[in-house]
């Protein structure tokens, strides 16, 4: 049912710029910077991969899937996690 949404989120590639992510996914639902993110920045009730924020993370929350897009100090994608509720 949500196959297209999962595919769209999983298409984000390591090395993409912020502009490329926005062009592909639009604006994120939430943004956390390393300096001011809460210790438990994960969205309750949704899958996640526990890991520290290197620089910043953008969270995309669609109808079913959620994505955490992690950016390095050069604002390039360093990792993407996609999961469900």
C-alpha positions in Angstrom: 0.0 0.0 0.0 2.8 2.4 0.9 5.3 0.9 -1.5 5.8 4.1 -3.6 6.4 6.2 -0.4 9.1 3.7 0.8 10.7 3.6 -2.6 10.8 7.5 -2.7 12.5 7.7 0.7 14.9 4.8 -0.1 16.0 6.6 -3.3 17.9 9.2 -1.3 21.6 8.5 -1.8 24.7 9.0 0.3 26.5 12.1 -1.0 23.4 14.0 -2.0 23.3 17.7 -1.1 20.5 19.3 1.0 19.2 20.8 -2.2 19.0 17.4 -3.9 17.1 15.9 -0.9 14.6 18.9 -0.9 14.1 18.6 -4.7 13.3 14.9 -4.2 11.4 14.8 -0.9 10.4 18.4 -0.2 10.9 20.1 3.1 11.5 17.9 6.2 9.0 17.4 8.9 11.6 18.2 11.6 15.3 19.2 11.7 17.7 18.6 14.6 21.2 20.0 14.8 23.8 18.1 16.8 24.2 21.0 19.2 20.6 21.3 20.4 19.0 18.0 19.6 17.4 16.2 22.6 19.1 13.0 23.6 16.2 10.9 22.4 15.3 12.7 19.1 13.5 9.7 17.6 9.8 9.9 16.8 7.9 7.8 19.4 6.1 4.8 17.9 8.1 4.7 14.7 11.1 2.6 13.8 14.5 4.1 14.1 18.2 3.3 14.2 19.9 4.5 17.4 22.9 6.6 16.5 24.3 10.0 17.4 23.8 13.0 15.1 27.1 13.8 13.4 26.0 17.3 12.2 22.2 17.3 11.6 19.3 15.0 10.8 16.2 15.7 8.8 13.1 13.7 9.6 10.5 12.9 7.0 7.2 11.5 8.3 4.9 10.3 5.5 1.6 8.4 5.8 3.4 5.2 6.8 7.2 5.3 6.4 9.5 7.5 8.3 13.0 8.5 7.2 15.9 9.9 9.1 18.4 11.6 6.7 21.7 12.3 8.4 24.1 15.0 7.1 27.8 15.4 7.6 29.7 18.6 8.3 29.6 19.4 4.6 25.8 19.1 4.5 26.0 15.9 2.4 23.9 12.8 3.1 25.9 10.4 5.1 23.2 7.9 6.0 19.5 7.3 5.5 17.3 5.2 7.7 13.7 4.3 6.4 11.3 2.4 8.7 7.6 2.0 9.5 5.3 2.5 12.5 
